[in-house]
């Protein structure tokens, strides 16, 4: 059995997965979100670790087969600074959603650094990524640079804690989200570290995504000596878990945000306007990396949470589908949920949420439907950019994540993209990816072909609506987005 540890944005999970890719046990707990100022989002790194220990202990009580390997998947871009002597954090973790470094990103853009950033890292200058967060910690956060300083993403923090400080490492799918990795050589970039004022000595060793990182320490809830053999950022892990192994295969995870990744093969892709070029995975020492185009939509599930917690339009998240389906259209109402700015393909940290087209006839159902439609339009924004960049549309979109249980959304998505939208039987794609990466390294699964054979369709939605109507709605969406831009 393989254990997958999934450190998400709002909570952590531990899952046990057998050789048939079946989930044999699962434990989950949430942890605290901290919002010290508008636009700031922080986590307590120690709470992430103690929460992970808790779910591991709960999982281990529920399974009786031996664990042959551990895989880790994590929220990307979130940064932790800690002291290597004590293992104690030096500041709260700064979360991927945090926007505090937007002014510094503007300064870098104005100084003409974007072309070098794009060609080296595949990314854009946006506060989403880790590098400017590290800089903030070292300057405004008053974290002292010393030989004992560790700067890492959540995967590095968990590896450190699981091995009791024996391993300080990361891998390319996480490292490629920092603004510091040269994605051609898979090494830390001297130029980017110098530009952002980040000491290379404080950064983790970059190891392959699938391969032996170390072994669990006796002090962990897993016990001593279990190999940790796969680590990946959550979205690349989901791409692997969805068996998107061939160029052109594309997945979307409808989570807190929407994260669309297209496998583009082992040749480093040319930059595409509005998209990120990222490393999907590296399967073993010396292996050529697989690359992906990625589009990040910052708000998906969090828009549904806002309808529930902010507006009181629904009392449970599950109510949104039936409520949205209770009307045939929104009455020309469009909601742009740019609560923390806009991600791909706009990259506008100064956009803000907008609802346009409201009349006296607008009610709860229209707002709910406009929210669901916004999710579908946002994903189309990204897929259209991917199609332009790769020269061909995806043959299908494979989907997972919490909102993928909503038939209305998946039908809207198929109608907007004009391609089939497919949901797999096993929805634990992010955890599955981490388990597969670890299990392949230890011979638990023999090859990616074996992994591919275990992927099975639950339901597929094919385009069914009128094409002209879909295009008219999407055009109106574009007008609504334009009104949300550069608001602050």
Sine and cosine of phi, psi and omega as CSV:
sin_phi,cos_phi,sin_psi,cos_psi,sin_omega,cos_omega
0.00,0.00,0.57,-0.82,0.04,-1.00
-0.92,-0.39,0.70,-0.72,0.06,-1.00
-0.98,-0.18,0.77,-0.63,0.08,-1.00
-0.95,-0.32,0.79,-0.62,0.05,-1.00
-0.96,-0.28,0.86,-0.50,-0.10,-1.00
-0.89,-0.45,0.96,-0.27,0.00,-1.00
-0.99,-0.14,0.99,-0.10,-0.07,-1.00
-1.00,0.01,-0.18,-0.98,-0.05,-1.00
-0.98,0.20,-0.56,0.83,-0.06,-1.00
-0.92,-0.38,-0.17,0.98,-0.01,-1.00
-0.17,-0.99,0.06,-1.00,0.00,-1.00
-0.82,-0.57,0.49,-0.87,-0.01,-1.00
-0.69,-0.72,0.49,-0.87,0.15,-0.99
-0.80,-0.60,0.76,-0.65,-0.04,-1.00
-0.77,-0.63,0.57,-0.82,0.11,-0.99
-0.94,-0.33,0.78,-0.63,-0.12,-0.99
-0.79,-0.61,0.76,-0.65,-0.03,-1.00
-1.00,-0.04,-0.03,-1.00,-0.11,-0.99
-0.93,0.37,-0.28,0.96,0.06,-1.00
-1.00,-0.03,0.21,0.98,0.01,-1.00
0.91,0.41,0.45,0.90,0.02,-1.00
-0.99,-0.11,0.67,-0.75,0.04,-1.00
-0.98,0.21,0.88,-0.48,-0.05,-1.00
-0.98,-0.18,-0.18,0.98,0.02,-1.00
-0.14,-0.99,0.51,-0.86,-0.04,-1.00
-0.47,-0.88,0.68,-0.74,0.10,-0.99
-0.69,-0.73,0.60,-0.80,-0.09,-1.00
-0.59,-0.81,0.57,-0.82,0.18,-0.98
-0.50,-0.86,0.51,-0.86,0.05,-1.00
-1.00,0.01,0.32,-0.95,0.14,-0.99
-0.75,-0.67,0.15,-0.99,-0.19,-0.98
-0.97,0.24,0.65,-0.76,0.14,-0.99
-0.98,-0.20,0.73,-0.68,0.00,-1.00
-0.91,-0.41,0.74,-0.67,-0.01,-1.00
-0.80,-0.60,0.97,0.24,-0.14,-0.99
-0.92,0.38,-0.44,0.90,0.04,-1.00
-0.53,-0.85,0.34,-0.94,0.09,-1.00
-0.82,0.57,0.77,-0.64,0.00,-1.00
1.00,0.08,-0.10,0.99,0.02,-1.00
-0.98,-0.20,0.67,-0.75,0.06,-1.00
-0.68,-0.73,0.79,-0.61,-0.05,-1.00
-0.71,-0.70,0.42,-0.91,0.13,-0.99
-0.80,-0.60,0.43,-0.90,0.14,-0.99
-1.00,0.02,0.92,-0.38,-0.07,-1.00
-0.88,0.48,-0.59,0.81,0.05,-1.00
-0.91,0.42,-0.59,0.81,0.03,-1.00
-0.93,0.37,-0.60,0.80,0.09,-1.00
-0.85,0.53,-0.71,0.71,-0.03,-1.00
-0.93,0.38,-0.74,0.68,-0.01,-1.00
-0.91,0.42,-0.56,0.83,0.07,-1.00
-0.91,0.41,-0.64,0.77,0.03,-1.00
-0.92,0.40,-0.68,0.73,0.06,-1.00
-0.85,0.53,-0.65,0.76,-0.02,-1.00
-0.89,0.46,-0.74,0.68,-0.05,-1.00
-0.95,0.30,-0.53,0.85,0.08,-1.00
-0.89,0.46,-0.72,0.69,-0.01,-1.00
-0.87,0.49,-0.68,0.74,0.01,-1.00
-0.90,0.44,-0.67,0.74,0.01,-1.00
-0.91,0.43,-0.71,0.70,-0.08,-1.00
-0.89,0.45,-0.47,0.88,0.06,-1.00
-0.94,0.34,-0.39,0.92,-0.11,-0.99
-0.99,-0.10,-0.12,0.99,-0.02,-1.00
-0.86,-0.51,0.49,-0.87,-0.01,-1.00
-0.84,-0.54,-0.05,1.00,0.06,-1.00
-1.00,0.06,0.46,-0.89,0.01,-1.00
-0.93,0.37,0.53,-0.85,0.04,-1.00
-1.00,-0.08,0.85,-0.52,-0.07,-1.00
-1.00,-0.07,-0.36,0.93,-0.02,-1.00
-0.29,-0.96,0.37,-0.93,0.06,-1.00
-0.85,-0.53,0.71,-0.71,0.12,-0.99
-0.88,-0.47,0.55,-0.84,-0.02,-1.00
-0.85,-0.53,0.71,-0.70,0.19,-0.98
-0.74,-0.68,0.52,-0.85,-0.21,-0.98
-0.51,-0.86,0.36,-0.93,0.20,-0.98
-0.88,0.47,0.79,-0.61,-0.07,-1.00
-1.00,0.07,0.22,-0.97,0.10,-0.99
0.94,0.33,-0.41,0.91,0.04,-1.00
-0.91,0.41,0.69,-0.73,-0.16,-0.99
-0.87,-0.50,0.58,-0.82,0.03,-1.00
-0.80,-0.60,0.68,-0.73,0.16,-0.99
-0.90,-0.43,0.76,-0.65,0.02,-1.00
-0.58,-0.82,0.24,-0.97,0.00,-1.00
-1.00,-0.06,0.85,-0.53,-0.05,-1.00
-0.93,0.38,-0.38,0.93,0.02,-1.00
-0.96,0.29,-0.67,0.74,-0.11,-0.99
-0.98,-0.22,-0.35,0.94,-0.11,-0.99
0.96,0.30,0.24,0.97,-0.04,-1.00
-0.99,-0.13,0.67,-0.75,0.07,-1.00
-0.89,0.45,0.53,-0.85,0.00,-1.00
-0.98,-0.21,-0.07,1.00,0.00,-1.00
-0.20,-0.98,0.38,-0.93,0.16,-0.99
-0.87,0.50,0.51,-0.86,0.08,-1.00
-0.91,0.41,0.68,-0.73,0.08,-1.00
-0.99,-0.11,0.82,-0.57,-0.21,-0.98
-1.00,0.05,0.43,-0.90,-0.03,-1.00
-0.81,0.58,-0.51,0.86,-0.03,-1.00
-0.97,0.26,-0.21,0.98,-0.14,-0.99
-0.93,0.37,0.68,-0.74,-0.09,-1.00
-0.91,-0.41,0.23,0.97,-0.14,-0.99
-0.90,0.43,-0.38,0.93,-0.06,-1.00
-1.00,-0.09,0.22,0.98,-0.01,-1.00
-0.83,0.56,-0.70,0.71,0.01,-1.00
-0.87,0.50,-0.62,0.78,0.02,-1.00
-0.92,0.40,-0.62,0.78,0.06,-1.00
-0.87,0.49,-0.64,0.77,0.05,-1.00
-0.88,0.47,-0.66,0.75,0.01,-1.00
-0.88,0.48,-0.69,0.72,0.00,-1.00
-0.90,0.43,-0.66,0.76,0.03,-1.00
-0.89,0.45,-0.72,0.69,-0.02,-1.00
-0.88,0.47,-0.49,0.87,0.00,-1.00
-0.99,0.13,0.00,1.00,0.10,-1.00
1.00,0.06,0.37,0.93,-0.08,-1.00
-1.00,0.05,-0.18,0.98,-0.12,-0.99
-0.85,0.52,-0.71,0.71,-0.01,-1.00
-0.84,0.55,-0.67,0.74,0.03,-1.00
-0.91,0.41,-0.65,0.76,0.03,-1.00
-0.88,0.48,-0.72,0.70,-0.02,-1.00
-0.89,0.45,-0.73,0.69,-0.09,-1.00
-0.95,0.33,-0.50,0.87,-0.04,-1.00
-1.00,0.07,-0.74,0.67,-0.17,-0.99
-0.97,-0.25,-0.30,0.95,-0.08,-1.00
0.98,0.18,0.01,1.00,-0.11,-0.99
-0.95,-0.30,-0.06,-1.00,0.07,-1.00
-0.86,-0.51,0.17,-0.98,0.03,-1.00
-1.00,0.08,0.99,-0.11,-0.03,-1.00
-0.59,-0.81,0.58,-0.81,-0.01,-1.00
-0.90,0.43,-0.18,0.98,0.08,-1.00
-0.81,0.59,-0.62,0.79,-0.19,-0.98
-1.00,0.05,0.30,-0.95,-0.21,-0.98
-0.94,0.33,-0.59,0.81,-0.21,-0.98
-0.83,0.56,-0.71,0.70,-0.01,-1.00
-0.96,0.29,-0.39,0.92,0.10,-0.99
-0.94,0.35,-0.68,0.73,0.09,-1.00
-0.84,0.55,-0.72,0.69,-0.01,-1.00
-0.86,0.51,-0.68,0.74,0.01,-1.00
-0.88,0.48,-0.69,0.72,0.01,-1.00
-0.85,0.52,-0.65,0.76,-0.07,-1.00
-0.97,0.22,-0.33,0.94,-0.02,-1.00
-0.95,-0.32,-0.99,0.12,-0.01,-1.00
-0.90,0.44,-0.55,0.84,-0.01,-1.00
-0.98,0.20,-0.16,0.99,0.09,-1.00
0.85,0.52,0.56,0.83,0.15,-0.99
-0.99,0.15,0.82,-0.58,-0.10,-0.99
-0.99,0.17,0.71,-0.70,0.10,-0.99
-0.98,0.20,0.81,-0.58,0.06,-1.00
-0.45,-0.89,0.11,-0.99,0.02,-1.00
-0.92,0.39,-0.24,0.97,-0.03,-1.00
-0.99,-0.12,-0.03,1.00,-0.07,-1.00
-0.97,0.25,0.73,-0.69,0.16,-0.99
-0.88,-0.48,0.79,-0.61,0.12,-0.99
-0.89,-0.45,0.86,-0.52,-0.07,-1.00
-0.48,-0.88,0.30,-0.95,0.16,-0.99
-0.99,0.11,0.04,-1.00,-0.15,-0.99
-0.89,0.46,-0.54,0.84,0.04,-1.00
-0.88,0.48,-0.68,0.74,0.01,-1.00
-0.91,0.42,-0.64,0.77,0.03,-1.00
-0.88,0.48,-0.72,0.69,-0.02,-1.00
-0.93,0.37,-0.63,0.77,0.07,-1.00
-0.87,0.50,-0.68,0.74,0.02,-1.00
-0.87,0.50,-0.73,0.68,-0.05,-1.00
-0.95,0.32,-0.64,0.77,-0.02,-1.00
-0.91,0.41,-0.49,0.87,-0.01,-1.00
-0.97,-0.22,0.17,0.99,-0.02,-1.00
0.80,0.60,0.70,0.72,0.08,-1.00
1.00,0.09,0.06,1.00,-0.02,-1.00
-0.98,0.22,-0.42,0.91,-0.07,-1.00
-0.80,-0.59,0.82,-0.58,0.14,-0.99
-0.85,-0.53,1.00,-0.09,-0.15,-0.99
-0.54,-0.84,0.27,-0.96,0.14,-0.99
-0.59,-0.81,-0.19,-0.98,0.04,-1.00
-0.52,-0.85,0.16,-0.99,-0.22,-0.97
-0.90,0.44,-0.53,0.85,-0.04,-1.00
-0.92,0.39,-0.57,0.82,0.10,-0.99
-0.99,0.17,-0.71,0.70,-0.05,-1.00
-0.89,0.46,-0.52,0.86,-0.03,-1.00
-0.96,0.29,-0.02,1.00,0.03,-1.00
-0.97,-0.26,0.20,0.98,-0.11,-0.99
-0.99,-0.13,-0.23,0.97,-0.19,-0.98
0.96,0.28,0.17,0.99,-0.08,-1.00
-0.87,-0.49,-0.19,0.98,-0.08,-1.00
-1.00,-0.09,0.73,-0.69,0.21,-0.98
-0.98,0.19,0.95,-0.32,-0.16,-0.99
-0.98,0.22,-0.11,0.99,0.12,-0.99
-0.99,0.14,-0.69,0.72,-0.06,-1.00
-0.99,-0.11,-0.20,0.98,-0.08,-1.00
0.85,0.52,0.61,0.79,0.07,-1.00
-0.80,-0.61,0.37,-0.93,0.05,-1.00
-0.91,0.42,0.71,-0.70,-0.05,-1.00
-1.00,0.09,0.85,-0.53,0.06,-1.00
-0.85,0.53,-0.69,0.72,-0.06,-1.00
-0.90,0.44,-0.69,0.72,-0.03,-1.00
-0.94,0.33,-0.63,0.78,0.05,-1.00
-0.88,0.47,-0.65,0.76,0.01,-1.00
-0.92,0.38,-0.68,0.74,-0.01,-1.00
-0.87,0.49,-0.64,0.77,-0.06,-1.00
-1.00,-0.08,-0.08,1.00,0.02,-1.00
0.94,0.33,0.59,0.81,-0.02,-1.00
-0.95,-0.31,0.85,-0.53,0.00,-1.00
-0.95,0.32,0.81,-0.58,0.02,-1.00
-0.86,0.52,-0.50,0.87,-0.04,-1.00
-0.90,0.44,-0.33,0.94,-0.02,-1.00
-1.00,-0.03,-0.07,1.00,-0.08,-1.00
-1.00,-0.09,0.43,-0.90,-0.08,-1.00
-0.97,0.23,0.38,-0.92,0.12,-0.99
-0.93,0.37,0.70,-0.72,0.01,-1.00
-1.00,-0.04,0.91,-0.42,0.01,-1.00
-0.92,-0.39,0.24,-0.97,0.05,-1.00
-0.88,0.47,0.46,-0.89,-0.01,-1.00
-0.89,0.47,-0.66,0.75,0.03,-1.00
-0.91,-0.41,0.90,-0.43,-0.06,-1.00
0.33,-0.94,0.21,-0.98,-0.09,-1.00
-0.96,0.26,0.89,-0.45,0.07,-1.00
-1.00,-0.01,-0.61,0.79,-0.05,-1.00
0.20,-0.98,-0.26,-0.97,0.00,-1.00
-0.78,-0.62,0.48,-0.88,-0.01,-1.00
-0.92,0.39,0.56,-0.83,0.01,-1.00
-1.00,0.07,0.36,-0.93,-0.02,-1.00
-0.89,0.45,-0.42,0.91,-0.04,-1.00
-0.97,0.22,-0.15,0.99,0.00,-1.00
-1.00,0.07,0.32,-0.95,0.02,-1.00
-0.93,0.37,-0.24,0.97,0.07,-1.00
-0.99,0.16,-0.34,0.94,-0.12,-0.99
1.00,0.09,0.02,-1.00,-0.14,-0.99
-1.00,0.08,0.53,-0.84,0.29,-0.96
1.00,0.05,0.16,0.99,0.04,-1.00
-1.00,0.05,0.79,-0.61,-0.03,-1.00
-0.92,0.39,0.72,-0.69,0.15,-0.99
-0.99,-0.13,0.94,-0.34,-0.27,-0.96
-0.80,-0.60,0.11,0.99,0.07,-1.00
-0.44,-0.90,0.74,-0.67,0.04,-1.00
-0.62,-0.78,0.71,-0.70,0.05,-1.00
-0.41,-0.91,0.54,-0.84,0.17,-0.99
-0.87,0.50,0.48,-0.88,-0.18,-0.98
-0.84,0.54,-0.64,0.77,-0.07,-1.00
-0.97,0.24,-0.61,0.79,0.10,-0.99
-0.93,0.38,-0.57,0.82,0.05,-1.00
-0.89,0.45,-0.65,0.76,0.04,-1.00
-0.92,0.40,-0.60,0.80,0.06,-1.00
-0.87,0.49,-0.66,0.75,0.04,-1.00
-0.93,0.36,-0.68,0.73,0.01,-1.00
-0.91,0.42,-0.43,0.90,0.07,-1.00
-1.00,0.07,0.10,0.99,0.03,-1.00
0.85,0.53,0.61,0.79,0.04,-1.00
-1.00,0.04,0.95,0.32,-0.14,-0.99
-1.00,-0.05,-0.22,0.98,-0.05,-1.00
-0.96,-0.28,0.55,-0.83,0.06,-1.00
-0.82,0.58,0.68,-0.74,-0.02,-1.00
0.99,-0.12,-0.37,0.93,0.01,-1.00
-0.95,0.33,0.68,-0.73,-0.20,-0.98
-0.71,-0.70,0.63,-0.78,0.06,-1.00
-0.74,-0.68,0.42,-0.91,0.18,-0.98
-0.76,-0.65,0.71,-0.71,0.13,-0.99
-0.96,-0.28,0.90,-0.43,0.08,-1.00
-1.00,0.05,1.00,0.01,0.00,-1.00
-0.91,-0.42,-0.67,-0.74,0.12,-0.99
-0.82,0.57,-0.69,0.73,0.19,-0.98
-0.87,-0.49,-0.13,-0.99,0.14,-0.99
-0.93,-0.38,0.72,-0.69,-0.06,-1.00
-0.77,-0.64,0.95,-0.32,-0.09,-1.00
-0.97,-0.23,0.83,-0.56,0.03,-1.00
-0.82,-0.58,0.69,-0.72,0.09,-1.00
-0.88,-0.47,0.84,-0.54,0.10,-0.99
-0.91,0.43,0.83,-0.56,0.02,-1.00
-0.89,-0.45,0.23,0.97,0.11,-0.99
1.00,0.05,-0.29,-0.96,-0.16,-0.99
-0.99,-0.15,0.09,1.00,0.10,-0.99
-0.99,-0.14,0.76,-0.65,-0.02,-1.00
-0.87,0.50,0.82,-0.57,-0.11,-0.99
-0.97,0.26,0.44,-0.90,0.13,-0.99
-0.94,0.33,0.58,-0.81,0.03,-1.00
-0.87,0.50,0.63,-0.77,0.05,-1.00
-0.85,-0.53,0.73,-0.68,-0.03,-1.00
-0.82,0.58,0.81,-0.59,0.07,-1.00
1.00,0.02,-0.20,0.98,-0.03,-1.00
-0.92,-0.39,0.29,-0.96,0.10,-1.00
-0.97,-0.26,0.61,-0.79,0.21,-0.98
-0.99,-0.17,0.80,-0.60,-0.11,-0.99
-0.66,-0.75,0.28,-0.96,0.09,-1.00
-1.00,0.04,0.80,-0.60,0.03,-1.00
-0.99,0.16,-0.77,0.64,0.03,-1.00
-0.17,-0.99,0.26,-0.97,0.15,-0.99
-0.73,-0.69,0.91,-0.41,-0.12,-0.99
-1.00,-0.06,0.97,0.23,0.09,-1.00
0.96,-0.27,0.39,-0.92,-0.03,-1.00
-0.86,0.50,0.79,-0.62,0.04,-1.00
0.99,0.16,-0.11,0.99,0.00,-1.00
-0.95,0.30,0.52,-0.86,0.09,-1.00
-0.93,0.36,0.68,-0.73,0.03,-1.00
-0.96,0.29,0.43,-0.90,0.20,-0.98
-0.99,-0.14,0.71,-0.70,-0.04,-1.00
-0.96,-0.27,0.25,-0.97,0.03,-1.00
-0.55,-0.84,0.49,-0.87,0.31,-0.95
-1.00,0.06,0.62,-0.79,0.04,-1.00
-0.72,-0.69,0.63,-0.78,0.20,-0.98
-0.85,-0.53,0.75,-0.66,-0.03,-1.00
-0.92,-0.39,0.89,-0.46,0.11,-0.99
-0.97,-0.23,0.89,-0.46,-0.21,-0.98
-0.94,0.34,-0.45,0.89,-0.13,-0.99
-0.81,-0.59,0.88,-0.48,0.14,-0.99
-0.68,-0.73,-0.99,0.12,0.04,-1.00
-0.87,0.49,-0.52,0.85,0.00,-1.00
-0.93,0.37,-0.39,0.92,0.11,-0.99
-0.94,0.35,-0.62,0.78,0.04,-1.00
-0.93,0.38,-0.64,0.77,0.08,-1.00
-0.87,0.49,-0.61,0.79,0.01,-1.00
-0.91,0.42,-0.65,0.76,0.08,-1.00
-0.86,0.51,-0.59,0.81,-0.01,-1.00
-0.98,0.21,-0.80,0.60,-0.16,-0.99
-1.00,0.02,-0.53,0.85,-0.06,-1.00
-1.00,0.02,-0.71,0.70,-0.07,-1.00
-0.98,-0.22,-0.36,0.93,-0.04,-1.00
0.94,0.33,0.36,0.93,0.01,-1.00
-0.94,0.34,-0.53,0.85,0.10,-0.99
-0.77,-0.64,0.39,-0.92,0.04,-1.00
-0.97,-0.23,-0.35,0.94,0.08,-1.00
-0.71,-0.71,0.57,-0.82,-0.03,-1.00
-0.85,0.53,-0.56,0.83,-0.05,-1.00
-0.91,0.41,-0.25,0.97,-0.03,-1.00
-0.97,0.24,-0.31,0.95,-0.15,-0.99
-0.91,0.42,-0.63,0.77,-0.03,-1.00
-0.87,0.50,-0.83,0.56,0.03,-1.00
-0.86,0.50,-0.63,0.78,0.01,-1.00
-0.91,0.42,-0.71,0.70,0.01,-1.00
-0.90,0.44,-0.57,0.82,-0.02,-1.00
-0.98,0.21,-0.17,0.99,-0.03,-1.00
-0.97,0.26,-0.17,0.98,0.11,-0.99
-0.82,-0.57,0.48,-0.88,-0.05,-1.00
-0.98,0.17,-0.40,0.92,0.00,-1.00
-0.41,-0.91,0.08,-1.00,-0.06,-1.00
-1.00,0.00,-0.04,1.00,-0.11,-0.99
0.93,0.36,0.57,0.82,0.00,-1.00
0.92,0.39,0.46,0.89,0.11,-0.99
-1.00,-0.07,0.72,-0.69,0.05,-1.00
-0.79,-0.62,0.73,-0.68,0.03,-1.00
-0.91,-0.40,0.82,-0.58,0.08,-1.00
-0.94,-0.33,0.97,-0.25,-0.13,-0.99
-0.99,0.11,0.86,0.52,-0.04,-1.00
-1.00,0.05,0.83,0.55,-0.10,-0.99
-0.90,0.43,-0.53,0.85,0.01,-1.00
-0.84,-0.54,0.57,0.82,-0.08,-1.00
1.00,0.00,-0.04,-1.00,0.01,-1.00
-0.93,-0.38,0.71,-0.71,0.10,-1.00
-1.00,0.02,-0.70,-0.71,-0.05,-1.00
-0.90,0.43,0.58,-0.82,-0.08,1.00
-1.00,-0.08,0.26,0.97,-0.15,-0.99
-1.00,-0.02,-0.62,0.79,-0.05,-1.00
0.75,0.66,0.88,0.48,-0.01,-1.00
-0.85,-0.52,1.00,-0.10,-0.01,-1.00
-0.94,0.35,-0.15,0.99,-0.05,-1.00
-0.98,-0.21,0.03,1.00,0.14,-0.99
-0.94,0.33,0.44,-0.90,0.07,-1.00
-0.65,-0.76,0.32,-0.95,-0.08,-1.00
-0.85,0.52,0.61,-0.79,-0.09,-1.00
-0.61,-0.79,0.66,-0.75,0.21,-0.98
-0.85,-0.53,0.85,-0.53,-0.01,-1.00
-0.85,-0.53,0.44,-0.90,0.07,-1.00
1.00,0.00,0.18,0.98,-0.03,-1.00
-0.94,0.35,0.69,-0.72,0.13,-0.99
-0.77,-0.64,0.00,-1.00,0.06,-1.00
-0.90,0.44,-0.32,0.95,0.02,-1.00
-1.00,0.08,-0.06,1.00,-0.01,-1.00
-0.98,0.20,0.79,-0.62,0.01,-1.00
-0.78,-0.63,-0.20,-0.98,-0.04,-1.00
-0.84,0.54,-0.67,0.74,-0.09,-1.00
-0.91,0.41,-0.64,0.77,0.01,-1.00
-0.91,0.42,-0.66,0.75,0.03,-1.00
-0.91,0.42,-0.66,0.75,0.02,-1.00
-0.89,0.46,-0.70,0.71,0.00,-1.00
-0.92,0.40,-0.63,0.78,0.03,-1.00
-0.88,0.47,-0.55,0.83,0.03,-1.00
-0.93,0.38,-0.70,0.71,0.02,-1.00
-0.91,0.42,-0.68,0.73,0.03,-1.00
-0.87,0.49,-0.63,0.77,-0.01,-1.00
-0.86,0.51,-0.61,0.79,0.03,-1.00
-0.88,0.47,-0.72,0.70,-0.01,-1.00
-0.91,0.41,-0.66,0.75,0.01,-1.00
-0.91,0.42,-0.65,0.76,-0.02,-1.00
-0.88,0.47,-0.65,0.76,0.04,-1.00
-0.92,0.40,-0.64,0.77,0.04,-1.00
-0.89,0.46,-0.64,0.77,0.06,-1.00
-0.75,0.66,-0.71,0.71,-0.06,-1.00
-0.96,0.27,-0.72,0.69,-0.05,-1.00
-0.90,0.44,-0.60,0.80,0.06,-1.00
-0.88,0.48,-0.65,0.76,0.04,-1.00
-0.91,0.41,-0.63,0.78,0.04,-1.00
-0.90,0.43,-0.65,0.76,0.02,-1.00
-0.88,0.47,-0.67,0.74,0.03,-1.00
-0.90,0.43,-0.63,0.78,-0.05,-1.00
-0.96,0.28,-0.64,0.77,-0.07,-1.00
-1.00,0.01,-0.29,0.96,0.00,-1.00
1.00,0.06,-0.02,1.00,0.04,-1.00
-0.47,-0.88,0.61,-0.79,0.05,-1.00
-0.96,0.27,0.43,-0.90,0.09,-1.00
-0.90,0.43,0.53,-0.84,0.04,-1.00
-0.94,0.33,-0.49,0.87,0.07,-1.00
-0.40,-0.91,0.27,-0.96,0.14,-0.99
-0.91,-0.41,0.88,-0.47,0.08,-1.00
-1.00,0.03,0.73,-0.69,-0.14,-0.99
-0.80,-0.60,0.46,-0.89,0.11,-0.99
-0.46,-0.89,-0.14,-0.99,-0.03,-1.00
1.00,-0.08,0.27,-0.96,-0.15,-0.99
-0.82,0.57,-0.69,0.72,-0.07,-1.00
-0.97,0.25,-0.15,0.99,-0.01,-1.00
-0.96,0.29,-0.06,1.00,0.10,-0.99
-0.98,0.18,-0.12,0.99,-0.10,-0.99
-1.00,-0.01,0.96,-0.27,-0.02,-1.00
-0.85,0.53,-0.63,0.78,-0.02,-1.00
-0.86,0.52,-0.70,0.71,0.00,-1.00
-0.89,0.46,-0.72,0.69,-0.07,-1.00
-0.92,0.38,-0.56,0.83,0.08,-1.00
-0.93,0.36,-0.68,0.74,0.08,-1.00
-0.85,0.53,-0.66,0.75,-0.03,-1.00
-0.90,0.43,-0.70,0.72,0.03,-1.00
-0.88,0.47,-0.66,0.75,0.00,-1.00
-0.91,0.41,-0.64,0.77,-0.01,-1.00
-0.94,0.33,-0.67,0.75,-0.06,-1.00
-0.99,0.12,-0.38,0.92,-0.07,-1.00
0.88,0.47,0.54,0.84,0.14,-0.99
-0.66,-0.75,0.35,-0.94,0.04,-1.00
-0.90,0.44,0.56,-0.83,0.08,-1.00
-0.89,-0.45,0.85,-0.53,-0.19,-0.98
-0.86,-0.51,0.78,-0.63,0.07,-1.00
-0.94,-0.33,0.76,-0.65,-0.04,-1.00
-0.99,0.16,0.28,-0.96,0.05,-1.00
-0.91,0.42,-0.68,0.73,0.02,-1.00
-1.00,-0.09,0.94,-0.35,-0.09,-1.00
-1.00,0.06,-0.06,1.00,-0.03,-1.00
-0.99,0.11,0.80,0.60,-0.16,-0.99
-0.92,0.40,-0.61,0.79,-0.03,-1.00
-0.91,0.43,-0.75,0.67,0.03,-1.00
-0.92,0.40,-0.63,0.78,0.03,-1.00
-0.86,0.52,-0.68,0.74,0.01,-1.00
-0.85,0.53,-0.72,0.69,0.01,-1.00
-0.89,0.45,-0.65,0.76,0.02,-1.00
-0.90,0.43,-0.70,0.71,0.01,-1.00
-0.87,0.49,-0.70,0.71,-0.02,-1.00
-0.87,0.48,-0.65,0.76,0.03,-1.00
-0.95,0.30,-0.71,0.70,-0.05,-1.00
-0.91,0.41,-0.59,0.81,0.05,-1.00
-0.90,0.44,-0.64,0.77,0.00,-1.00
-0.91,0.43,-0.48,0.87,-0.05,-1.00
-0.98,-0.20,0.10,1.00,0.03,-1.00
0.98,0.21,0.20,0.98,0.02,-1.00
-0.93,0.36,-0.64,0.77,0.24,-0.97
-0.92,-0.39,0.57,-0.82,-0.17,-0.99
-0.99,0.11,-0.52,0.85,-0.10,-0.99
-0.26,-0.97,0.19,-0.98,0.08,-1.00
-0.92,0.39,-0.40,0.92,0.08,-1.00
-0.89,0.46,-0.64,0.77,0.04,-1.00
-0.91,0.42,-0.65,0.76,0.06,-1.00
-0.89,0.47,-0.72,0.70,-0.02,-1.00
-0.86,0.50,-0.63,0.78,-0.02,-1.00
-0.92,0.40,-0.38,0.92,-0.02,-1.00
-1.00,0.06,-0.18,0.98,0.02,-1.00
-0.98,0.20,0.76,-0.65,-0.05,-1.00
-0.65,-0.76,0.54,-0.84,-0.03,-1.00
-0.98,0.18,0.72,-0.69,0.19,-0.98
-1.00,-0.03,-0.82,0.58,-0.01,-1.00
-0.48,-0.88,0.56,-0.83,0.06,-1.00
-0.79,-0.61,0.74,-0.67,0.04,-1.00
-0.96,-0.27,0.80,-0.60,0.01,-1.00
-0.95,-0.30,0.43,-0.90,-0.01,-1.00
-0.84,0.55,0.77,-0.64,-0.09,-1.00
-0.74,-0.67,-0.35,0.94,-0.07,-1.00
-0.99,0.14,0.10,-1.00,0.05,-1.00
-0.95,0.31,0.80,-0.60,-0.08,-1.00
-0.89,0.45,-0.63,0.78,-0.03,-1.00
-0.90,0.44,-0.67,0.74,0.02,-1.00
-0.89,0.45,-0.69,0.73,0.01,-1.00
-0.86,0.51,-0.67,0.74,-0.02,-1.00
-0.94,0.35,-0.61,0.80,0.03,-1.00
-0.91,0.42,-0.68,0.73,0.03,-1.00
-0.89,0.45,-0.67,0.75,-0.02,-1.00
-0.92,0.40,-0.58,0.82,0.06,-1.00
-0.90,0.44,-0.67,0.75,0.03,-1.00
-0.91,0.42,-0.61,0.79,0.08,-1.00
-0.84,0.55,-0.70,0.72,0.02,-1.00
-0.85,0.52,-0.61,0.79,0.05,-1.00
-0.92,0.40,-0.64,0.77,0.01,-1.00
-0.91,0.40,-0.67,0.74,0.03,-1.00
-0.86,0.50,-0.68,0.73,-0.01,-1.00
-0.85,0.53,-0.57,0.82,-0.01,-1.00
-0.97,0.25,-0.30,0.95,0.01,-1.00
-1.00,0.02,-0.21,0.98,-0.17,-0.99
-0.96,0.29,0.55,-0.84,0.13,-0.99
0.77,0.64,0.68,0.73,-0.07,-1.00
-0.97,0.24,-0.59,0.81,-0.01,-1.00
-0.90,-0.44,0.00,0.00,0.00,0.00
